[in-house]
Amino acid sequence: MAYIPMPQLALNLSGFVAKNTSAFEQVDMPEPEEAVEHLDYTFEDMHKYSDLNYLNYQIGGGATYSFENGIKWTVDVTYYGLDDRLGYVYGDETGSLVVVRSGVQLDF
């Protein structure tokens, strides 16, 4: 979304939200023919190991101010977030990041 309150100033705002999920069907593992000693695990939840469930979101805004001689000053701030709801596959990757950028643009 953009807004131009005056000819030399432009403001912008952007964002998105994405919910991502993924899962495999249950695997039907055959039972061993003979009893295995020290078997203290099962394969009942093996298909859940690679399940993914996370929320990815971003919101940002910025401004551009134009001077008369073709020089523009820009500033942007963007917030990135990740909410990992099943962190046992790759570890808990929940976190956030703020990026601030500013610069000068020369139009010639």
Buried (B, 14 or more C-beta within 10 A) or exposed (E): EEEEEEEEEBEBEEEEEEEEEEEEEEEEEEEEEEEEEEEEEEEEEEBEEEBEBBBBBBBBBBBBEBEEEEEBEBEBBBBBBBBBBBEEEEEEEEEEEEEEEEEEEEEE
